[in-house]
Amino acid sequence: MNATAGGEFKSKLGDVTVTTEKMPDGGDPERAGSNGEELQHRRDALMVVGHGSSTSSKRALPHYLQADPPIPVILTTETNPALYTPPTRDEDRVPPVFRLFPTDDNQAEVAANFIAKEGAKSVWVVEDTSNPTYSEYLARTFLKDVYEVQPSLKVLLWSTSLNLPPYAVDKLGIDWVFFAGNWLCLPKTPSDLSKVPPSRM
């Protein structure tokens, strides 16, 4: 199964014909949950690839894992480490969830070490509201990590938008921006923001 994109095709697995099926959620967590609930009750679902967003996957994953048997899931770009409850030591099970990318814990640690090495004195943290499960966790983990390696760093602004007049950036004395969202989840200098397409602002 493909929960996000890709063409449909048929293939043989032994004597069984396997068919992919697109079930786009459009980045909508409600739709992702509906898709997940539908697949949970289908007897022909072998695997899910998607959803491409931590927020959507968090809504759909419980359905896949509550299916009998659980439906294996490949998380293509989801990085939030708290999308599902890991098994305890006493549980004899391993959730069939596989990741292709490092988690937000890794991203936050790398970003924190980077701006500490650059001698950052102040930072503006921006959350991306289009994927809050991803963005909120990443921003807060970054803040925790950066204070461990750079205790004197000042967070001068915390927002959910990059819309800030250039003169305000200068007046506040911001020298780094951490944008937790989409492909921009890395530290940037204020001058880099001029290169961000308007659709990302």
Residue pairs with C-beta under 8 A, 6 or more apart in sequence:
1 20
1 21
1 23
1 39
1 45
1 46
1 47
1 48
1 49
2 20
2 21
2 22
2 23
2 48
2 49
2 50
3 23
3 24
3 25
3 32
3 35
3 48
3 49
3 50
3 51
3 60
4 22
4 24
4 25
4 49
4 50
4 51
4 52
4 76
5 22
5 24
5 52
6 20
6 22
6 49
7 20
7 22
8 19
8 20
8 21
8 22
9 19
9 20
10 17
10 18
10 19
11 17
11 18
11 19
12 18
18 46
23 35
23 38
23 39
25 31
25 32
25 35
25 50
25 51
25 56
25 60
27 52
27 53
27 56
27 130
27 131
28 56
29 53
29 55
29 56
29 58
29 59
30 59
31 56
32 51
32 53
32 56
32 57
32 59
32 60
33 59
33 60
33 63
35 60
36 59
36 60
36 61
36 62
36 63
36 64
37 63
39 45
39 48
39 63
39 64
39 67
39 71
40 63
40 64
40 66
40 67
40 71
41 67
45 67
45 71
46 71
46 72
47 71
47 72
47 73
47 74
48 60
48 64
48 71
48 72
48 73
48 74
49 73
49 74
49 76
50 56
50 57
50 73
50 74
50 75
50 76
51 57
51 60
51 78
52 76
52 77
52 78
53 77
53 78
53 131
53 133
53 134
54 78
54 79
54 80
54 83
54 131
54 133
54 134
54 137
55 131
55 132
55 133
55 134
57 73
57 75
57 78
57 83
58 80
58 83
58 133
61 73
61 83
61 84
61 97
62 84
64 70
64 71
64 72
64 73
65 71
65 73
65 84
65 95
65 96
65 97
70 95
70 96
71 96
72 96
72 97
72 98
73 96
73 97
73 98
74 98
74 100
75 83
75 97
75 98
75 99
75 100
75 101
76 100
76 101
77 100
77 101
78 99
78 101
78 134
79 99
79 101
79 102
79 103
79 104
79 107
79 134
79 138
80 103
80 104
80 133
80 134
80 137
80 138
81 103
81 104
81 105
81 137
82 137
83 97
83 133
84 95
84 97
86 95
87 93
87 94
87 95
104 134
104 137
104 138
104 141
105 141
107 138
107 142
107 185
108 138
108 141
108 142
108 144
108 145
109 145
111 142
111 145
111 146
111 178
111 185
111 186
111 187
112 142
112 145
112 146
112 148
112 149
112 150
113 145
113 149
114 186
114 187
115 123
115 146
115 150
115 153
115 176
115 178
115 187
116 146
116 149
116 150
116 153
118 176
118 187
120 150
120 153
120 175
120 176
120 187
121 152
121 153
121 154
121 173
121 175
122 153
122 154
122 155
122 156
122 172
122 173
122 174
122 175
122 176
123 146
123 153
123 154
123 155
123 156
123 174
123 175
123 176
123 177
123 178
123 187
124 155
124 156
124 157
124 158
124 159
124 164
124 169
124 172
124 174
124 176
124 177
124 178
124 190
125 139
125 142
125 143
125 155
125 157
125 158
125 159
125 177
125 178
125 180
126 139
126 158
126 159
126 160
126 161
126 162
126 177
126 178
126 179
126 180
126 181
127 135
127 136
127 139
127 158
127 159
127 160
127 180
127 181
128 134
128 135
128 160
128 179
128 180
128 181
128 182
129 135
129 160
130 181
130 182
131 181
131 182
134 180
134 181
135 180
135 181
136 180
138 180
138 185
139 158
139 178
139 180
142 178
142 180
143 155
146 153
147 153
156 172
156 173
156 174
157 164
157 172
157 174
161 201
162 177
162 179
162 193
162 196
162 200
162 201
163 201
166 190
169 190
169 193
170 190
174 190
175 189
175 190
176 187
176 188
176 189
176 190
177 187
177 188
177 189
177 190
177 192
177 193
178 186
178 187
178 188
179 185
179 186
179 188
182 200
184 196
184 200
